Amino acid sequence: MPDNTHSHDDHSDSCGCDLLHLLDGVDEFTHHVFPGNKELFHSLAHSQAPHTLFITCADSRVSPEMITQAKPGDLFVCRNIGNIVPAYGEMLGGVSAVVEFAVLALNVKQIVLCGHTDCGAMKGLASGAEATANMPTVQAWLRNAEAARSVVKTRGLDDDHIVQALVEENVRLQLTHLRTHPAVAARVAQGQLELQGWVYDIGHGKVTVLDEAHGKFLSLAEARARLRKRVEE
């Protein structure tokens, strides 16, 4: 019988090092970061008023606060596999509750739905059911993005471009799903809520922004120029 003691110990040591690194980070925050931001955190101690609900993937490479340079208290963040928002009534649960709470209780003014390059969920979707055969919960969850796969399949793309096309189409689809939520639909109709779709390029640190009216993604410079012009009018 093989002796697995050594490999088990190695794994435990690795986990211990990772946890120690996290605890060291907390110590750094407590003693060096927090003191310089004490007034901000004191102002947030008993209430929050985020301006934006930021829905994105659970991927460890995506950091909403770092990407947007937002401060604590600015963003109400919802993360899940594939930045998915099930259509209202399809899968009532955590995401639906977050959306409802953000819109009706926190009165956010914007919802950003952010996909990203090299998305594992979209790779799984592209590969079909076999890729998630041993993950039934993930498989069921990805059905909420199935319409994006159907759209992309009609384009006859080569394999190198399918995942990126899915990333973008999934952003479009999840924005459509968002609008089926009663709280969102009502606030959008009243002009009190704006939705925007992004794709974050991990390798280049860039964000493209969906122009829903024309169905294409704009560079950050184009999106900023358009928004600035609208604000100034």
Residue frames as a rotation matrix with the C-alpha (Angstrom) as fourth column:
MET 1
0.582 0.813 0.000 0.00
0.813 -0.582 0.000 0.00
0.000 0.000 -1.000 0.00
PRO 2
-0.103 -0.664 0.741 1.48
0.567 -0.651 -0.505 3.40
0.817 0.368 0.443 -0.97
ASP 3
-0.214 -0.071 -0.974 2.43
0.928 -0.325 -0.181 5.78
-0.303 -0.943 0.135 1.81
ASN 4
0.163 0.391 0.906 0.46
0.698 -0.694 0.174 9.03
0.697 0.604 -0.386 1.26
THR 5
0.498 0.051 -0.866 1.59
0.818 -0.360 0.449 10.64
-0.289 -0.932 -0.221 4.51
HIS 6
-0.511 -0.818 -0.265 4.25
0.653 -0.570 0.498 12.79
-0.559 0.081 0.825 2.87
SER 7
-0.711 0.281 0.644 1.94
0.485 -0.467 0.739 14.15
0.509 0.838 0.196 0.15
HIS 8
0.400 0.897 -0.187 -0.78
0.739 -0.195 0.645 14.86
0.542 -0.396 -0.741 2.71
ASP 9
0.249 -0.402 -0.881 1.69
0.783 -0.452 0.428 16.75
-0.570 -0.796 0.202 4.89
ASP 10
-0.792 -0.568 0.224 2.91
0.577 -0.575 0.581 18.74
-0.201 0.589 0.783 1.88
HIS 11
-0.265 0.792 0.550 -0.67
0.562 -0.337 0.756 19.71
0.784 0.509 -0.356 1.07
SER 12
0.602 0.491 -0.630 -1.33
0.788 -0.238 0.568 20.73
0.129 -0.838 -0.530 4.68
ASP 13
-0.213 -0.782 -0.586 1.85
0.737 -0.522 0.430 22.82
-0.642 -0.340 0.687 4.73
SER 14
-0.805 -0.059 0.590 0.81
0.527 -0.529 0.666 24.55
0.273 0.847 0.456 1.51
CYS 15
0.218 0.961 0.169 -2.66
0.613 -0.269 0.743 25.33
0.759 -0.058 -0.648 2.88
GLY 16
0.476 -0.091 -0.875 -1.10
0.834 -0.269 0.482 26.59
-0.279 -0.959 -0.052 6.09
CYS 17
-0.626 -0.771 -0.117 1.22
0.661 -0.604 0.446 28.91
-0.415 0.202 0.887 4.17
ASP 18
-0.541 0.502 0.675 -1.68
0.489 -0.465 0.738 30.29
0.684 0.729 0.006 2.13
LEU 19
0.548 0.792 -0.271 -3.76
0.658 -0.207 0.724 30.95
0.517 -0.575 -0.634 5.25
LEU 20
0.134 -0.597 -0.791 -0.78
0.837 -0.359 0.413 32.52
-0.531 -0.717 0.452 6.99
HIS 21
-0.799 -0.410 0.439 -0.30
0.597 -0.629 0.498 34.81
0.072 0.660 0.748 3.99
LEU 22
-0.027 0.885 0.464 -3.94
0.468 -0.399 0.789 35.91
0.883 0.238 -0.403 4.29
LEU 23
0.683 0.260 -0.683 -3.62
0.728 -0.166 0.665 36.52
0.060 -0.951 -0.303 8.02
ASP 24
-0.365 -0.870 -0.332 -0.42
0.806 -0.473 0.356 38.50
-0.467 -0.137 0.874 7.42
GLY 25
-0.641 0.201 0.741 -2.40
0.509 -0.611 0.606 40.57
0.575 0.766 0.289 4.94
VAL 26
0.506 0.860 -0.062 -5.08
0.558 -0.271 0.785 41.28
0.658 -0.432 -0.617 7.54
ASP 27
0.348 -0.473 -0.810 -2.37
0.838 -0.231 0.494 42.35
-0.421 -0.851 0.316 9.97
GLU 28
-0.730 -0.621 0.284 -0.94
0.677 -0.603 0.422 44.70
-0.091 0.500 0.861 7.33
PHE 29
-0.207 0.760 0.616 -4.41
0.453 -0.484 0.749 46.15
0.867 0.434 -0.244 6.72
THR 30
0.635 0.544 -0.549 -5.19
0.700 -0.104 0.707 46.59
0.327 -0.833 -0.447 10.42
HIS 31
0.355 -0.591 -0.725 -1.94
0.707 -0.338 0.622 48.31
-0.612 -0.732 0.298 11.32
HIS 32
-0.642 -0.747 -0.175 -0.95
0.419 -0.533 0.735 50.16
-0.642 0.399 0.655 8.15
VAL 33
-0.759 0.410 0.506 -3.90
0.454 -0.223 0.862 50.59
0.467 0.884 -0.017 5.76
PHE 34
0.186 0.938 -0.292 -6.82
0.885 -0.031 0.464 51.16
0.427 -0.345 -0.836 8.14
PRO 35
-0.021 -0.189 -0.982 -5.17
0.780 -0.618 0.103 53.98
-0.626 -0.763 0.160 10.15
GLY 36
-0.895 -0.392 -0.213 -4.75
0.173 -0.746 0.643 56.06
-0.411 0.539 0.735 7.01
ASN 37
-0.691 0.720 0.061 -8.40
-0.046 -0.127 0.991 55.57
0.721 0.682 0.121 6.07
LYS 38
-0.866 0.284 -0.412 -9.93
0.491 0.324 -0.809 55.72
-0.096 -0.903 -0.420 9.53
GLU 39
-0.636 0.651 -0.414 -12.43
-0.435 -0.746 -0.505 58.49
-0.637 -0.141 0.758 8.74
LEU 40
-0.457 0.451 -0.767 -13.72
-0.782 0.206 0.588 56.61
0.423 0.869 0.258 5.69
PHE 41
-0.620 0.186 -0.762 -14.27
0.221 0.974 0.057 53.38
0.753 -0.133 -0.645 7.61
HIS 42
-0.868 0.351 -0.352 -15.84
0.295 -0.207 -0.933 55.20
-0.400 -0.913 0.076 10.55
SER 43
-0.544 0.682 -0.489 -18.33
-0.762 -0.646 -0.052 56.78
-0.351 0.344 0.871 8.11
LEU 44
-0.265 0.398 -0.878 -19.20
-0.654 0.595 0.467 53.30
0.709 0.698 0.103 6.83
ALA 45
-0.949 -0.293 0.115 -19.44
-0.278 0.606 -0.746 51.63
0.149 -0.739 -0.656 10.23
HIS 46
-0.632 0.758 0.161 -23.24
0.082 0.272 -0.959 51.77
-0.770 -0.593 -0.234 10.50
SER 47
0.541 0.837 -0.079 -24.59
-0.027 -0.077 -0.997 52.33
-0.840 0.542 -0.019 6.99
GLN 48
-0.604 -0.685 0.408 -23.80
0.441 0.140 0.887 52.03
-0.664 0.715 0.217 3.31
ALA 49
0.496 0.728 -0.473 -24.89
-0.096 -0.496 -0.863 53.96
-0.863 0.473 -0.176 0.23
PRO 50
-0.508 -0.722 0.470 -23.21
0.383 0.299 0.874 52.37
-0.771 0.624 0.125 -2.81
HIS 51
-0.145 0.446 -0.883 -23.94
-0.676 -0.696 -0.241 54.06
-0.722 0.562 0.403 -6.12
THR 52
-0.035 0.012 -0.999 -23.47
-0.943 0.330 0.037 50.93
0.331 0.944 0.000 -8.27
LEU 53
0.605 0.158 0.781 -24.38
-0.355 0.931 0.087 47.26
-0.713 -0.330 0.619 -8.22
PHE 54
-0.066 -0.737 -0.673 -21.41
-0.998 0.047 0.046 45.51
-0.002 0.674 -0.738 -9.84
ILE 55
0.730 0.370 0.574 -22.18
-0.357 0.923 -0.142 42.00
-0.583 -0.101 0.806 -11.09
THR 56
0.167 -0.749 -0.641 -19.19
-0.957 0.034 -0.288 40.01
0.237 0.662 -0.711 -12.23
CYS 57
0.495 -0.058 -0.867 -17.58
-0.134 0.981 -0.142 36.58
0.859 0.187 0.477 -12.31
ALA 58
0.971 -0.143 0.193 -16.18
-0.165 0.185 0.969 34.82
-0.174 -0.972 0.156 -9.26
ASP 59
0.627 -0.778 0.046 -12.88
0.531 0.384 -0.755 34.40
0.569 0.498 0.654 -11.15
SER 60
0.545 -0.450 -0.707 -9.98
0.730 -0.161 0.665 35.18
-0.413 -0.878 0.241 -8.81
ARG 61
-0.489 -0.805 0.336 -8.32
0.862 -0.387 0.328 37.36
-0.134 0.450 0.883 -11.46
VAL 62
-0.149 0.550 0.822 -11.18
0.448 -0.703 0.552 39.87
0.881 0.451 -0.142 -11.53
SER 63
-0.483 -0.057 -0.874 -11.08
0.852 -0.260 -0.454 42.54
-0.201 -0.964 0.174 -8.81
PRO 64
0.369 0.748 0.551 -13.92
0.854 -0.507 0.116 45.09
0.366 0.428 -0.826 -9.23
GLU 65
0.866 -0.022 -0.499 -12.48
0.292 -0.787 0.543 47.60
-0.405 -0.616 -0.676 -6.77
MET 66
-0.138 -0.986 -0.095 -9.04
0.341 -0.137 0.930 47.46
-0.930 0.096 0.355 -8.37
ILE 67
-0.376 0.042 0.926 -10.37
0.925 0.065 0.373 47.70
-0.045 0.997 -0.064 -11.94
THR 68
0.416 0.691 0.591 -12.56
0.690 -0.663 0.290 50.72
0.592 0.287 -0.753 -11.15
GLN 69
-0.691 -0.712 0.124 -10.33
0.385 -0.508 -0.771 52.23
0.612 -0.485 0.625 -8.46
ALA 70
0.292 0.891 0.347 -13.45
-0.081 -0.339 0.937 52.41
0.953 -0.302 -0.026 -6.28
LYS 71
-0.652 -0.429 0.625 -13.34
-0.612 -0.189 -0.768 53.06
0.448 -0.883 -0.139 -2.55
PRO 72
-0.836 0.422 -0.352 -15.01
0.542 0.736 -0.406 50.89
0.088 -0.530 -0.844 0.11
GLY 73
-0.358 0.795 -0.489 -18.70
0.298 -0.399 -0.867 51.80
-0.885 -0.456 -0.094 0.11
ASP 74
-0.522 0.115 -0.845 -18.87
-0.701 -0.623 0.348 52.65
-0.486 0.774 0.406 -3.62
LEU 75
-0.451 0.247 -0.858 -19.78
-0.678 0.531 0.509 49.25
0.581 0.811 -0.072 -5.04
PHE 76
0.175 0.520 0.836 -22.31
-0.750 0.620 -0.229 46.63
-0.638 -0.587 0.499 -4.00
VAL 77
-0.462 -0.586 -0.666 -20.69
-0.884 0.365 0.292 43.54
0.072 0.723 -0.687 -5.52
CYS 78
0.575 0.599 0.557 -22.33
-0.537 0.790 -0.296 40.31
-0.618 -0.129 0.776 -6.66
ARG 79
-0.342 -0.777 -0.528 -20.04
-0.938 0.251 0.238 37.55
-0.052 0.577 -0.815 -7.93
ASN 80
0.452 0.430 0.781 -20.84
-0.366 0.888 -0.278 34.14
-0.813 -0.160 0.559 -9.36
ILE 81
-0.420 -0.582 0.697 -19.69
0.362 0.597 0.716 31.65
-0.832 0.553 -0.040 -11.97
GLY 82
-0.509 0.122 0.852 -20.04
0.861 0.071 0.503 33.34
0.001 0.990 -0.141 -15.37
ASN 83
-0.926 0.186 -0.328 -21.49
-0.092 -0.955 -0.282 36.68
-0.365 -0.231 0.902 -14.16
ILE 84
-0.715 0.699 -0.010 -24.95
0.391 0.411 0.823 35.22
0.580 0.585 -0.567 -14.67
VAL 85
-0.773 0.621 0.128 -28.30
-0.511 -0.489 -0.707 36.76
-0.377 -0.612 0.695 -13.74
PRO 86
-0.777 0.545 0.313 -31.12
0.612 0.771 0.176 34.23
-0.145 0.329 -0.933 -14.14
ALA 87
-0.606 0.669 0.430 -34.26
-0.084 -0.592 0.802 35.68
0.791 0.450 0.415 -15.67
TYR 88
-0.608 0.396 0.688 -36.83
-0.794 -0.306 -0.525 36.60
0.002 -0.866 0.501 -13.02
GLY 89
0.419 0.844 0.335 -38.67
-0.866 0.482 -0.132 33.52
-0.273 -0.235 0.933 -11.75
GLU 90
0.496 -0.285 -0.820 -36.27
-0.457 0.717 -0.526 31.05
0.738 0.636 0.225 -13.37
MET 91
0.048 -0.601 -0.798 -33.92
0.659 0.620 -0.427 30.57
0.751 -0.505 0.426 -10.43
LEU 92
0.661 0.227 0.716 -34.92
-0.295 -0.798 0.525 32.68
0.690 -0.558 -0.461 -7.47
GLY 93
0.589 -0.546 -0.596 -31.98
0.787 0.556 0.268 32.76
0.185 -0.627 0.757 -5.12
GLY 94
0.062 -0.679 -0.731 -28.88
0.787 -0.418 0.454 34.70
-0.614 -0.604 0.508 -4.21
VAL 95
-0.825 -0.433 0.363 -28.48
0.564 -0.598 0.569 36.75
-0.029 0.674 0.738 -7.37
SER 96
-0.116 0.877 0.467 -32.16
0.552 -0.334 0.764 37.72
0.826 0.346 -0.446 -7.54
ALA 97
0.624 0.321 -0.712 -32.07
0.781 -0.234 0.579 38.73
0.019 -0.918 -0.397 -3.87
VAL 98
-0.341 -0.833 -0.435 -28.95
0.743 -0.522 0.419 40.83
-0.576 -0.180 0.797 -4.41
VAL 99
-0.747 0.102 0.657 -30.50
0.509 -0.547 0.664 42.63
0.427 0.831 0.357 -7.38
GLU 100
0.277 0.957 0.082 -33.74
0.593 -0.237 0.770 43.33
0.756 -0.165 -0.633 -5.52
PHE 101
0.504 -0.138 -0.853 -31.96
0.812 -0.262 0.522 44.54
-0.295 -0.955 -0.020 -2.38
ALA 102
-0.576 -0.815 -0.060 -29.52
0.724 -0.543 0.426 46.74
-0.379 0.202 0.903 -4.29
VAL 103
-0.662 0.363 0.656 -32.27
0.409 -0.559 0.722 48.43
0.628 0.746 0.221 -6.29
LEU 104
0.281 0.949 0.143 -35.05
0.321 -0.233 0.918 48.74
0.904 -0.213 -0.370 -3.71
ALA 105
0.757 -0.014 -0.654 -33.18
0.653 -0.033 0.757 49.01
-0.032 -0.999 -0.016 -0.40
LEU 106
-0.087 -0.909 -0.407 -29.90
0.726 -0.337 0.599 50.64
-0.682 -0.243 0.689 -1.41
ASN 107
0.801 0.527 -0.284 -31.28
0.193 -0.677 -0.710 52.65
-0.566 0.514 -0.644 -4.36
VAL 108
-0.315 -0.935 0.164 -28.25
0.456 0.003 0.890 52.09
-0.833 0.355 0.425 -6.58
LYS 109
0.301 0.380 -0.875 -28.20
-0.453 -0.750 -0.482 54.31
-0.839 0.541 -0.053 -9.65
GLN 110
0.106 -0.342 -0.934 -26.28
-0.970 0.171 -0.172 51.98
0.219 0.924 -0.314 -11.94
ILE 111
0.652 -0.089 0.753 -25.86
-0.171 0.950 0.260 48.28
-0.738 -0.299 0.605 -12.53
VAL 112
0.050 -0.710 -0.702 -22.67
-0.999 -0.032 -0.038 47.20
0.004 0.703 -0.711 -14.26
LEU 113
0.846 0.147 0.512 -22.55
-0.158 0.987 -0.023 43.65
-0.509 -0.061 0.859 -15.57
CYS 114
0.291 -0.882 -0.370 -18.93
-0.943 -0.330 0.045 42.73
-0.162 0.336 -0.928 -16.24
GLY 115
0.989 -0.099 0.108 -17.68
0.121 0.967 -0.225 39.69
-0.082 0.236 0.968 -18.12
HIS 116
0.375 -0.919 -0.119 -14.02
-0.674 -0.359 0.646 38.94
-0.637 -0.162 -0.754 -18.71
THR 117
0.262 -0.400 -0.878 -11.60
-0.844 0.347 -0.409 37.30
0.468 0.849 -0.247 -21.11
ASP 118
-0.600 -0.574 -0.557 -10.56
-0.343 0.814 -0.469 33.66
0.723 -0.091 -0.685 -20.66
CYS 119
-0.131 0.655 0.744 -13.74
-0.991 -0.080 -0.105 32.93
-0.009 -0.752 0.660 -18.70
GLY 120
-0.943 -0.283 0.174 -13.83
-0.302 0.949 -0.091 29.33
-0.139 -0.138 -0.981 -17.48
ALA 121
-0.236 0.940 0.245 -17.62
-0.019 0.248 -0.969 29.32
-0.972 -0.233 -0.040 -17.43
MET 122
0.487 0.398 -0.777 -17.77
-0.724 -0.314 -0.615 30.33
-0.488 0.862 0.135 -21.09
LYS 123
-0.533 -0.705 -0.469 -15.13
-0.835 0.528 0.154 27.70
0.139 0.474 -0.870 -21.94
GLY 124
-0.824 0.285 0.489 -17.32
-0.019 0.850 -0.527 25.13
-0.566 -0.444 -0.695 -20.22
LEU 125
0.208 0.951 -0.227 -20.37
-0.248 -0.174 -0.953 26.38
-0.946 0.254 0.200 -22.10
ALA 126
0.174 -0.229 -0.958 -18.50
-0.975 -0.177 -0.134 26.17
-0.139 0.957 -0.254 -25.41
SER 127
-0.786 -0.607 -0.117 -17.35
-0.615 0.788 0.046 22.61
0.065 0.108 -0.992 -24.69
GLY 128
-0.048 0.862 -0.505 -20.85
-0.456 0.431 0.779 21.34
0.889 0.268 0.372 -23.95
ALA 129
0.747 0.538 0.391 -22.21
-0.572 0.218 0.791 19.18
0.340 -0.815 0.470 -21.15
GLU 130
0.640 -0.533 -0.553 -19.17
0.462 0.842 -0.277 16.87
0.614 -0.078 0.786 -21.10
ALA 131
-0.267 -0.840 0.472 -16.95
0.094 -0.510 -0.855 19.61
0.959 -0.184 0.215 -19.62
THR 132
-0.509 0.152 0.847 -19.14
-0.800 -0.447 -0.401 19.89
0.318 -0.881 0.349 -16.52
ALA 133
0.053 0.581 -0.812 -20.39
-0.251 0.795 0.552 16.29
0.967 0.175 0.188 -16.32
ASN 134
-0.224 -0.210 -0.952 -19.02
0.763 0.570 -0.306 15.85
0.606 -0.794 0.033 -12.79
MET 135
-0.948 -0.040 -0.315 -20.35
0.231 -0.767 -0.599 19.25
-0.218 -0.640 0.736 -11.65
PRO 136
-0.370 0.882 0.292 -24.15
0.898 0.258 0.357 19.03
0.240 0.395 -0.887 -11.87
THR 137
0.321 0.484 -0.814 -24.75
0.699 -0.701 -0.141 22.29
-0.639 -0.524 -0.563 -10.01
VAL 138
-0.472 -0.572 -0.671 -22.43
-0.113 -0.715 0.690 24.20
-0.874 0.401 0.273 -12.35
GLN 139
-0.909 0.143 0.390 -24.05
0.415 0.376 0.829 22.50
-0.028 0.916 -0.401 -15.33
ALA 140
0.051 0.997 -0.065 -27.52
0.998 -0.053 -0.029 23.58
-0.033 -0.063 -0.997 -14.21
TRP 141
0.186 -0.054 -0.981 -26.28
0.372 -0.920 0.121 27.12
-0.909 -0.388 -0.151 -13.54
LEU 142
-0.746 -0.608 -0.272 -24.75
-0.031 -0.377 0.926 27.47
-0.665 0.699 0.262 -17.01
ARG 143
-0.373 0.703 0.606 -28.13
0.924 0.341 0.173 26.75
-0.085 0.624 -0.777 -18.60
ASN 144
0.507 0.549 -0.665 -28.87
0.539 -0.804 -0.253 30.38
-0.673 -0.230 -0.703 -17.80
ALA 145
-0.086 -0.588 -0.804 -26.33
-0.486 -0.680 0.549 31.27
-0.870 0.438 -0.228 -20.50
GLU 146
-0.262 -0.017 0.965 -27.44
0.515 0.843 0.155 28.68
-0.816 0.538 -0.212 -23.05
ALA 147
0.779 0.612 0.134 -29.10
0.454 -0.405 -0.794 31.27
-0.432 0.679 -0.593 -25.29
ALA 148
0.480 -0.699 -0.530 -25.71
-0.655 -0.687 0.314 32.97
-0.584 0.197 -0.788 -25.72
ARG 149
-0.490 -0.668 0.560 -24.25
-0.151 0.698 0.700 29.69
-0.859 0.258 -0.443 -26.97
SER 150
0.162 0.651 0.742 -27.12
0.727 0.430 -0.536 29.28
-0.668 0.626 -0.403 -29.43
VAL 151
0.905 0.154 -0.396 -26.51
-0.077 -0.858 -0.509 32.76
-0.418 0.491 -0.765 -30.85
VAL 152
0.102 -0.966 -0.238 -22.75
-0.747 -0.233 0.623 32.28
-0.657 0.114 -0.745 -31.18
LYS 153
-0.277 -0.180 0.944 -23.21
0.240 0.938 0.249 28.88
-0.930 0.295 -0.217 -32.89
THR 154
0.683 0.641 0.351 -25.03
0.506 -0.068 -0.860 30.59
-0.527 0.765 -0.370 -35.78
ARG 155
0.722 -0.415 -0.554 -21.93
-0.511 -0.859 -0.022 32.66
-0.467 0.299 -0.832 -36.61
GLY 156
0.945 -0.326 0.026 -19.75
0.272 0.737 -0.619 29.78
0.183 0.592 0.785 -37.75
LEU 157
0.632 -0.736 0.242 -16.68
-0.767 -0.639 0.059 31.04
0.111 -0.223 -0.968 -35.88
ASP 158
0.134 -0.667 -0.733 -13.43
-0.056 0.734 -0.677 29.11
0.989 0.132 0.061 -35.63
ASP 159
0.462 0.111 -0.880 -12.50
0.723 0.528 0.446 27.64
0.514 -0.842 0.164 -32.26
ASP 160
-0.542 -0.813 -0.211 -10.05
0.797 -0.419 -0.435 30.44
0.265 -0.404 0.875 -31.40
HIS 161
-0.859 0.216 0.465 -12.82
-0.179 -0.976 0.122 33.04
0.480 0.022 0.877 -31.39
ILE 162
-0.090 0.923 -0.374 -15.75
0.320 0.382 0.867 31.16
0.943 -0.042 -0.329 -29.87
VAL 163
-0.113 0.040 -0.993 -14.98
0.987 0.115 -0.108 31.80
0.110 -0.993 -0.053 -26.19
GLN 164
-0.902 -0.245 -0.356 -14.50
0.300 -0.948 -0.109 35.55
-0.310 -0.205 0.928 -26.64
ALA 165
-0.686 0.722 0.087 -17.72
-0.231 -0.331 0.915 35.73
0.690 0.607 0.394 -28.66
LEU 166
0.034 0.689 -0.724 -19.49
0.639 0.542 0.546 33.86
0.768 -0.482 -0.421 -25.85
VAL 167
-0.551 -0.312 -0.774 -18.08
0.812 -0.414 -0.412 36.25
-0.192 -0.856 0.481 -23.25
GLU 168
-0.983 0.149 -0.107 -19.55
-0.170 -0.958 0.231 39.21
-0.068 0.245 0.967 -25.14
GLU 169
-0.435 0.875 -0.214 -22.85
-0.175 0.152 0.973 37.55
0.883 0.460 0.087 -26.02
ASN 170
-0.187 0.321 -0.929 -23.30
0.852 0.524 0.009 36.43
0.489 -0.789 -0.371 -22.43
VAL 171
-0.862 -0.115 -0.493 -23.02
0.366 -0.816 -0.449 40.05
-0.351 -0.567 0.745 -21.26
ARG 172
-0.777 0.624 -0.080 -25.80
-0.496 -0.530 0.688 40.99
0.387 0.575 0.721 -23.70
LEU 173
-0.224 0.714 -0.663 -27.95
0.197 0.699 0.687 38.08
0.954 0.024 -0.297 -22.53
GLN 174
-0.388 0.041 -0.921 -27.55
0.907 0.195 -0.374 38.73
0.164 -0.980 -0.113 -18.81
LEU 175
-0.971 0.129 -0.202 -28.47
-0.094 -0.980 -0.174 42.40
-0.221 -0.150 0.964 -19.30
THR 176
-0.469 0.843 -0.262 -31.65
-0.434 0.038 0.900 41.15
0.769 0.536 0.348 -20.98
HIS 177
-0.159 0.364 -0.918 -32.28
0.657 0.733 0.177 38.87
0.737 -0.575 -0.355 -18.00
LEU 178
-0.848 -0.226 -0.479 -31.72
0.519 -0.537 -0.665 41.79
-0.107 -0.813 0.572 -15.61
ARG 179
-0.858 0.514 0.014 -34.53
-0.484 -0.816 0.317 43.73
0.174 0.265 0.948 -17.26
THR 180
-0.207 0.815 -0.541 -37.00
0.063 0.563 0.824 40.94
0.976 0.136 -0.168 -16.46
HIS 181
-0.571 -0.027 -0.821 -36.61
0.806 0.176 -0.566 41.64
0.160 -0.984 -0.078 -12.73
PRO 182
0.408 0.891 0.198 -39.56
0.836 -0.452 0.310 43.83
0.366 0.039 -0.930 -11.64
ALA 183
0.557 -0.235 -0.797 -37.48
0.492 -0.679 0.544 46.17
-0.669 -0.695 -0.262 -9.48
VAL 184
-0.560 -0.829 -0.005 -35.04
0.422 -0.290 0.859 46.78
-0.713 0.479 0.512 -12.32
ALA 185
-0.441 0.456 0.773 -37.74
0.857 -0.040 0.513 47.19
0.265 0.889 -0.374 -14.97
ALA 186
0.617 0.756 -0.220 -39.60
0.785 -0.570 0.243 49.75
0.058 -0.322 -0.945 -12.86
ARG 187
0.359 -0.546 -0.757 -36.54
0.311 -0.695 0.648 51.87
-0.880 -0.468 -0.079 -12.02
VAL 188
-0.710 -0.584 0.393 -35.30
0.539 -0.091 0.838 51.81
-0.454 0.806 0.379 -15.63
ALA 189
-0.103 0.780 0.618 -38.76
0.923 -0.157 0.352 52.89
0.371 0.606 -0.703 -16.84
GLN 190
0.804 0.410 -0.429 -38.68
0.573 -0.728 0.377 55.78
-0.158 -0.549 -0.821 -14.35
GLY 191
0.587 -0.661 0.468 -35.24
0.087 -0.524 -0.847 56.86
0.805 0.538 -0.250 -15.53
GLN 192
0.735 -0.249 0.631 -33.77
-0.676 -0.345 0.652 56.16
0.055 -0.905 -0.422 -12.09
LEU 193
0.358 -0.604 0.712 -31.51
-0.130 0.723 0.679 53.26
-0.925 -0.336 0.180 -13.03
GLU 194
0.510 -0.296 -0.808 -28.99
-0.860 -0.137 -0.492 52.71
0.035 0.945 -0.325 -15.82
LEU 195
0.740 -0.262 0.619 -27.56
0.086 0.950 0.300 49.37
-0.667 -0.169 0.726 -16.94
GLN 196
0.482 -0.645 -0.592 -24.19
-0.876 -0.342 -0.340 48.92
0.017 0.683 -0.730 -18.60
GLY 197
0.961 -0.170 0.219 -22.30
0.166 0.985 0.038 45.88
-0.222 0.000 0.975 -19.87
TRP 198
0.402 -0.901 -0.165 -18.51
-0.896 -0.424 0.130 45.58
-0.187 0.096 -0.978 -19.74
VAL 199
0.916 -0.342 -0.211 -15.86
0.297 0.930 -0.216 43.09
0.270 0.135 0.953 -20.76
TYR 200
0.676 -0.724 0.139 -12.60
-0.616 -0.451 0.646 43.19
-0.405 -0.522 -0.751 -18.83
ASP 201
0.715 -0.552 -0.430 -9.45
-0.121 0.508 -0.853 42.07
0.689 0.661 0.297 -20.65
ILE 202
0.951 -0.296 -0.089 -7.33
0.170 0.261 0.950 40.43
-0.258 -0.919 0.298 -17.95
GLY 203
0.317 -0.910 0.268 -4.09
0.916 0.367 0.163 40.32
-0.246 0.194 0.950 -19.92
HIS 204
-0.339 -0.432 0.836 -4.18
0.725 -0.686 -0.060 43.94
0.599 0.586 0.546 -21.04
GLY 205
-0.629 0.092 -0.772 -5.96
0.662 -0.459 -0.593 45.69
-0.409 -0.884 0.228 -18.18
LYS 206
-0.949 0.304 -0.084 -8.57
-0.298 -0.777 0.554 47.16
0.103 0.551 0.828 -20.51
VAL 207
-0.432 0.888 0.155 -12.35
0.351 0.324 -0.878 47.38
-0.831 -0.325 -0.452 -20.41
THR 208
-0.939 0.307 0.157 -14.70
0.050 -0.329 0.943 47.58
0.341 0.893 0.294 -23.38
VAL 209
-0.681 0.725 -0.104 -18.24
-0.152 -0.279 -0.948 48.90
-0.717 -0.630 0.300 -22.90
LEU 210
-0.559 0.534 0.635 -21.36
0.795 0.564 0.225 47.61
-0.238 0.630 -0.739 -24.65
ASP 211
-0.801 0.446 -0.399 -23.24
-0.528 -0.841 0.120 50.06
-0.282 0.307 0.909 -26.84
GLU 212
-0.525 0.634 0.568 -26.61
0.299 0.762 -0.574 48.32
-0.797 -0.132 -0.590 -26.68
ALA 213
0.337 0.704 -0.625 -28.20
-0.354 -0.521 -0.777 50.59
-0.873 0.483 0.073 -29.26
HIS 214
0.364 -0.293 -0.884 -25.78
-0.929 -0.039 -0.369 49.38
0.073 0.955 -0.287 -31.94
GLY 215
0.983 0.174 0.065 -24.92
-0.182 0.972 0.148 45.99
-0.037 -0.157 0.987 -30.45
LYS 216
0.446 -0.888 -0.108 -21.17
0.340 0.280 -0.898 46.53
0.828 0.364 0.427 -30.37
PHE 217
0.607 -0.345 -0.716 -18.49
0.752 -0.044 0.658 47.03
-0.258 -0.938 0.232 -27.75
LEU 218
0.834 -0.286 0.472 -16.75
-0.033 -0.880 -0.474 50.40
0.551 0.380 -0.743 -27.56
SER 219
-0.239 -0.939 -0.246 -13.27
0.574 0.068 -0.816 51.20
0.783 -0.337 0.522 -26.38
LEU 220
-0.007 0.177 -0.984 -13.06
0.972 -0.228 -0.048 52.83
-0.233 -0.957 -0.170 -22.97
ALA 221
-0.848 -0.378 -0.372 -12.09
0.292 -0.918 0.269 56.14
-0.443 0.120 0.888 -24.59
GLU 222
-0.754 0.629 0.187 -15.17
0.055 -0.222 0.973 56.07
0.654 0.745 0.133 -26.85
ALA 223
0.034 0.811 -0.583 -17.49
0.793 0.333 0.509 55.15
0.608 -0.480 -0.632 -23.99
ARG 224
-0.248 -0.205 -0.947 -16.09
0.845 -0.524 -0.108 57.88
-0.474 -0.827 0.304 -21.73
ALA 225
-0.987 -0.153 -0.050 -16.37
0.104 -0.844 0.526 60.52
-0.123 0.514 0.849 -24.46
ARG 226
-0.463 0.884 0.065 -20.00
0.241 0.055 0.969 59.64
0.853 0.464 -0.238 -25.14
LEU 227
0.182 0.540 -0.822 -20.93
0.936 0.161 0.313 59.66
0.301 -0.826 -0.476 -21.47
ARG 228
-0.554 -0.459 -0.694 -19.08
0.659 -0.752 -0.029 62.91
-0.508 -0.473 0.719 -20.82
LYS 229
-0.946 0.239 0.220 -20.93
0.017 -0.640 0.768 64.56
0.325 0.730 0.602 -23.72
ARG 230
-0.110 0.968 -0.225 -24.27
0.483 0.250 0.839 63.32
0.869 -0.016 -0.495 -22.38
VAL 231
0.031 0.053 -0.998 -23.51
0.995 -0.098 0.025 64.58
-0.097 -0.994 -0.055 -18.86
GLU 232
-0.764 -0.463 -0.450 -22.50
0.439 -0.883 0.164 68.01
-0.473 -0.072 0.878 -20.15
GLU 233
-0.717 0.538 0.443 -25.62
0.332 -0.296 0.896 68.48
0.613 0.790 0.033 -22.31
